[in-house]
Amino acid sequence: MLSRRTLLASITALALTTSSALAQDTLKIAFIPQENPEKLLGDIDVITTWMGEQLGVPVQGFVTFDHAAAVEALRNGDADISFMGALPFVLAEAQIGAEPLVSEVYRGYPSYAGRIFVRKDSGIETLADLQGRDIAFADPVSESGYLYPLDLFVEDGLFTGTQGAAEFFGNSFFAGGYQQAMQAMANGLVDAAGASQYADMLLSPEQQTEIKVIGESVQIPSHAIIARPDLAAEMKVRFTDMMLTLNAPENGHFLAYLYGPDGYVVADVAAYDGVRDIARKYGLLE
């Protein structure tokens, strides 16, 4: 039997944690691994300490294996709040009634695109050129890291659905995050990467000069921070208000520890209608 001390000490190294071992007044936040997990763990320590000071309750953060694990953490009560992409949010909304609290703003916009990246020296100029080639996507439950980039090929008439993708590409992989997919492409392990339009920022400056974009999706609502439906209404309000204070100049430096957005706005549920539509298109929602 693990002691409470041992369990708390190991929580950030585990994909999931056991909520029953934590104090009931602890706010548990799941972070998704869209960048280097080691860096993320350090960021979590800083930001959860700040959050705890602002909320007046202990805040425990942990990294999930992927988006699906974050949804399960909310479902099981292992997480109260989670950072979440638009696609896993609408799935969590349908499955467990998850609620969006705030959404990110990047480069002045609350939306972004999915892209297909290749190396400049690859000889690949169009999506059609990737037939028989290898591609890395970020995560199977990701909008900009999978579904929207995949849909670019479908809209170009190159194949239909996920089964068609399996026949079109030489091999396709889920790398576990934007940075992992981009590094696989930049290092020549695969021919292309499907990731967020900002994923090139996760590469070194030299690597950034060596890649290019050959496809870009329509705009997608930015990542959200969502809550399990039975989290106390007062905590949802307090957490939302706290996140909005990050827009103030004196708090802006903390954004670097939260995947680096420009700030946050109150989430608009209707903004995710297009994501719900594409999820239905690929059989992920009824």
Helices and strands as residue ranges (DSSP letters): H 4-10, G 11-13, G 19-21, E 27-31, H 37-55, E 59-63, H 67-76, E 81-84, H 86-96, E 99-105, E 111-112, E 114-119, G 120-122, G 127-130, E 134-137, I 143-147, H 148-155, H 161-168, E 171-174, H 178-186, E 192-196, G 199-202, H 205-208, E 211-216, E 220-221, E 224-227, H 233-244, G 245-247, G 249-257, E 263-266, G 269-272, H 273-281
